[in-house]
Amino acid sequence: MVKTNKTVTGRVLHDPVKDKLRPIFPIDLSKCRTIDELVRAMGDTAFTGRQIGDAADVLEAMARDKDCFVVMTLSGALTVGKMGLIFCDLIESGVVNAIVSTGALMAHGLVEATGHSHFRYNEKMDDKALFHAGYNRVYDSLEPEVNLDHVEEVMDHILDSWNANEVVCSHKIHRKIGEFLIKHSKGRGILKSAYEHNVPVFVPAFTDSELGIDFALHKIVRQKQKRPLLRFDPFEDFEKFADTMLATKRMGIFTVGGGVPRNWSQQFGVYAELLARRGYKNLPLKRYNYGLRICPEPVFWGGLSGSTYTEAVSWGKFVPPEEGGRFAEVFDDATVALPLIVGSVLERIGHFKKKK
C-alpha cells in the first residue's frame, strides 16, 4: 500500500486509488437488461449480492476451463422447488459432467419428467388431513402420493428386466431411468438430459429415497415369485466415481445444499491421497481446483453442509488458494441464488443462443 504522512493521532491515511482497492457501485436497474447484466452489477455491491456476482465468475471459470471436469452435488427439495430445468441446462450446455445427489431429488425429478405436477401448499391446510388425502408436504409444496405410485411403476419396469447376474448400483439405475424417459417421455428432465449427454448420476444414500424403497419392494416381489434376487453394491458407485475423477486433469465442484452428496464427492481427494500414501498406487495429489457452493447453513451449526472450503483444504480435498485454487461461497436460498448464477453464466457462454 502507498503510505502518506502520519496525522497528529498517529494514523496514516491512505489513498484507496493509489492502493488499487476495487470500488463498489450502486445497482442501476435502468442499465440491467439481462440476467448477466444484473448479476455483474450485484458483484459490484456488497453482502450476498456480491457473493452471487463472485460465484458467477467462478462458475464461468469452471465452464471455460476445457481441462476441468465439473461435479455438481445436489441436496434438498430442489426438483420439487422447480429447479430441475436449470440442472438440465447445466448438463446440456456441457458445464456439468457428473452429478451426485440425494435420492429424493431424483425421485421428484422423475415425477416432473414423466409429466406429473407438484402443487402449492396453503398454510390453512392441515397436515393430518393431507396425509389422509394422499398429499405429501415438502415445506410449501405438495407431492401427491399417486405421483410416487407412478414412480414405482417406472422402477418396476426397469428392475423387472434387470439381469440378475448384473450388480445394481445407483448410477446404473439412473442411466436406465434416463433411457426409459427417452423412449416414453416428451418433456425434459434431469435424468433424461443426463442420459443424452452421458453424465453419470450417483446417489450415495440410495436407500434413503423413494427409489430405494421401490427397490426394497421389488425384492419382495422377486422373493414371492421365487426369482433370483438383485444385489445392490454401493461400492460400484464409489469405484466408478473414483476412476472417473482419477482420469481428470483438473476438477471442479458445484455444490447446491450440502449433506452426503457434498461429502461423498469431496472425500475423493482423501481417497486419492491414501492410495498414494499407503502404497496402493503411485499418483500425485488429486484435489478440486475450483469450488462453488450455495448453502445458507452457517459454520457454527457444526455440520458438513456449513463447513468452508478452507477447512476442506486441511483434509487435502481442495487446492489452496495460494496454489491456484479458486472458490466462492453463497449463503443464500438456492431457489434465489441458483437461477441468477446459472442464468448469468449460461448467457456468458452463449448457451441460449446455441439452443435457438
MIDRENFI-596979 format. One record per residue (C-alpha): x, y, z; residue in one letter. Coordinates in steps of 0.05 Angstrom, whole numbers, padded with zeros to 5 digits, always signed. Example, Ala and Ser with C-alpha at 12.3 -4.5 7.8 and 13.67 -1.06 7.14 Angstrom:
2
+00246-00090+00156A
+00273-00021+00143S
REM end
This chain:
356
+00000+00000+00000M
+00022+00071-00015V
+00034+00108+00050K
+00024+00182+00065T
+00047+00224+00124N
+00025+00209+00195K
-00032+00251+00224T
-00028+00280+00294V
-00065+00218+00321T
-00013+00172+00290G
-00058+00145+00234R
-00031+00141+00164V
-00089+00156+00117L
-00081+00120+00050H
-00107+00138-00019D
-00152+00079-00040P
-00139+00093-00113V
-00064+00090-00104K
-00073+00028-00062D
-00111-00002-00121K
-00172-00021-00080L
-00232-00043-00120R
-00291+00006-00115P
-00363-00017-00107I
-00423+00015-00140F
-00498+00021-00131P
-00541-00022-00177I
-00572+00018-00233D
-00632-00024-00254L
-00643+00021-00315S
-00579-00008-00344K
-00594-00082-00328C
-00630-00113-00387R
-00607-00186-00378T
-00594-00234-00321I
-00519-00228-00333D
-00521-00152-00330E
-00558-00156-00264L
-00510-00207-00234V
-00449-00169-00256R
-00478-00107-00223A
-00492-00147-00160M
-00419-00168-00160G
-00400-00094-00151D
-00444-00087-00089T
-00438-00120-00020A
-00463-00177+00024F
-00499-00234-00011T
-00506-00195-00075G
-00431-00193-00082R
-00427-00267-00065Q
-00473-00282-00124I
-00431-00239-00170G
-00366-00273-00148D
-00399-00342-00153A
-00417-00329-00226A
-00345-00312-00241D
-00320-00378-00210V
-00373-00419-00247L
-00355-00385-00312E
-00281-00401-00300A
-00300-00475-00290M
-00344-00475-00352A
-00289-00444-00396R
-00233-00489-00370D
-00233-00545-00421K
-00190-00588-00377D
-00237-00582-00317C
-00285-00639-00300F
-00344-00609-00261V
-00383-00648-00210V
-00450-00619-00187M
-00475-00642-00119T
-00548-00633-00101L
-00588-00638-00037S
-00653-00610-00011G
-00721-00609-00046A
-00694-00575-00108L
-00735-00612-00161T
-00799-00602-00120V
-00774-00530-00115G
-00775-00528-00192K
-00701-00520-00204M
-00700-00582-00249G
-00694-00548-00316L
-00635-00508-00292I
-00599-00574-00279F
-00619-00596-00349C
-00588-00532-00378D
-00523-00544-00339L
-00519-00614-00367I
-00539-00596-00438E
-00490-00537-00440S
-00433-00583-00421G
-00418-00544-00357V
-00433-00604-00312V
-00400-00672-00326N
-00425-00714-00267A
-00479-00708-00213I
-00480-00732-00141V
-00549-00724-00109S
-00597-00745-00056T
-00646-00799-00078G
-00708-00758-00062A
-00686-00703-00110L
-00680-00754-00167M
-00748-00785-00150A
-00783-00718-00150H
-00747-00701-00215G
-00773-00766-00245L
-00844-00745-00226V
-00832-00679-00263E
-00801-00712-00324A
-00859-00760-00334T
-00908-00702-00339G
-00936-00702-00268H
-00942-00640-00225S
-00927-00614-00156H
-00974-00565-00124F
-00975-00505-00078R
-00987-00516-00004Y
-01035-00470+00032N
-01017-00457+00105E
-01090-00466+00123K
-01085-00539+00103M
-01080-00590+00160D
-01022-00640+00156D
-01064-00696+00184K
-01117-00684+00132A
-01063-00680+00078L
-01039-00749+00098F
-01108-00780+00092H
-01118-00746+00025A
-01051-00772-00001G
-01015-00706-00005Y
-00942-00706+00020N
-00919-00637+00042R
-00850-00613+00024V
-00845-00546+00060Y
-00891-00502+00018D
-00906-00553-00037S
-00945-00617-00044L
-00925-00684-00075E
-00987-00726-00089P
-00978-00799-00068E
-01005-00820-00136V
-00943-00789-00167N
-00898-00835-00126L
-00941-00895-00145D
-00924-00878-00217H
-00850-00874-00199V
-00855-00945-00172E
-00885-00968-00238E
-00825-00939-00274V
-00777-00973-00226M
-00813-01039-00232D
-00809-01035-00307H
-00734-01025-00303I
-00719-01075-00248L
-00764-01129-00276D
-00720-01134-00337S
-00654-01128-00299W
-00605-01185-00310N
-00597-01217-00241A
-00524-01231-00256N
-00510-01156-00262E
-00496-01119-00197V
-00542-01060-00185V
-00517-00991-00164C
-00545-00921-00167S
-00510-00895-00229H
-00534-00956-00269K
-00605-00948-00246I
-00607-00874-00262H
-00579-00886-00331R
-00634-00938-00343K
-00686-00888-00320I
-00658-00837-00368G
-00662-00887-00425E
-00735-00902-00405F
-00751-00827-00407L
-00721-00820-00477I
-00770-00873-00501K
-00832-00856-00461H
-00829-00782-00442S
-00836-00719-00484K
-00815-00669-00431G
-00747-00650-00405R
-00718-00680-00342G
-00651-00684-00306I
-00643-00759-00316L
-00664-00754-00389K
-00613-00699-00402S
-00560-00738-00363A
-00572-00800-00407Y
-00569-00760-00472E
-00503-00727-00452H
-00471-00787-00418N
-00469-00753-00350V
-00468-00805-00293P
-00515-00793-00235V
-00493-00821-00167F
-00537-00826-00105V
-00492-00849-00047P
-00550-00856+00003A
-00595-00893-00046F
-00635-00930+00007T
-00656-00862+00036D
-00703-00847-00021S
-00768-00866-00056E
-00728-00904-00109L
-00692-00942-00054G
-00759-00961-00023I
-00783-00984-00092D
-00721-01028-00098F
-00737-01059-00030A
-00810-01072-00051L
-00786-01103-00116H
-00743-01150-00076K
-00806-01175-00040I
-00839-01188-00108V
-00780-01228-00132R
-00780-01269-00068Q
-00853-01286-00077K
-00842-01305-00149Q
-00780-01346-00129K
-00738-01306-00178R
-00664-01291-00167P
-00654-01230-00123L
-00617-01168-00148L
-00554-01149-00110R
-00542-01075-00096F
-00470-01055-00084D
-00455-00981-00067P
-00381-00992-00079F
-00395-00999-00153E
-00413-00925-00150D
-00353-00908-00107F
-00304-00942-00155E
-00337-00913-00217K
-00333-00843-00188F
-00261-00853-00165A
-00239-00880-00233D
-00273-00823-00268T
-00241-00770-00224M
-00172-00801-00227L
-00173-00794-00303A
-00185-00718-00299T
-00133-00663-00309K
-00169-00612-00265R
-00232-00617-00222M
-00287-00570-00202G
-00345-00580-00154I
-00411-00542-00156F
-00450-00556-00093T
-00522-00537-00081V
-00540-00552-00009G
-00492-00599+00025G
-00501-00664+00063G
-00480-00733+00038V
-00473-00713-00036P
-00423-00659-00019R
-00382-00701+00030N
-00382-00763-00014W
-00356-00723-00073S
-00304-00685-00033Q
-00275-00746+00001Q
-00247-00768-00066F
-00186-00724-00051G
-00176-00761+00015V
-00183-00829-00021Y
-00132-00809-00074A
-00082-00785-00022E
-00090-00851+00017L
-00079-00891-00046L
-00012-00858-00054A
+00010-00851+00019R
-00008-00922+00038R
+00026-00951-00023G
-00033-00975-00065Y
-00018-00931-00126K
+00035-00883-00148N
-00003-00819-00164L
+00001-00744-00148P
-00048-00708-00103L
-00117-00703-00134K
-00154-00643-00106R
-00210-00598-00130Y
-00183-00536-00166N
-00250-00500-00165Y
-00307-00498-00116G
-00374-00463-00114L
-00427-00476-00062R
-00496-00447-00050I
-00519-00462+00021C
-00546-00418+00077P
-00521-00463+00133E
-00472-00428+00179P
-00407-00457+00204V
-00427-00457+00277F
-00482-00509+00267W
-00425-00559+00261G
-00449-00598+00200G
-00411-00612+00136L
-00461-00571+00097S
-00436-00507+00131G
-00362-00522+00131S
-00317-00476+00089T
-00272-00494+00031Y
-00213-00470+00071T
-00228-00524+00123E
-00230-00576+00067A
-00160-00553+00045V
-00134-00582+00111S
-00163-00650+00091W
-00129-00650+00023G
-00195-00642-00014K
-00180-00574-00047F
-00121-00538-00078V
-00103-00480-00031P
-00119-00410-00059P
-00045-00391-00057E
-00031-00451-00103E
-00086-00431-00153G
-00149-00458-00121G
-00210-00415-00136R
-00273-00416-00093F
-00338-00380-00080A
-00390-00390-00025E
-00460-00362-00027V
-00500-00363+00037F
-00569-00360+00007D
-00631-00399-00011D
-00615-00438-00074A
-00682-00421-00106T
-00659-00349-00105V
-00585-00354-00119A
-00583-00413-00168L
-00625-00383-00225P
-00585-00318-00221L
-00516-00350-00221I
-00530-00403-00273V
-00571-00357-00317G
-00514-00307-00318S
-00461-00358-00336V
-00503-00393-00390L
-00513-00325-00421E
-00438-00311-00419R
-00420-00376-00454I
-00476-00367-00506G
-00516-00429-00487H
-00585-00400-00501F
-00563-00373-00569K
-00539-00443-00588K
-00606-00473-00567K
-00644-00424-00612K
REM end
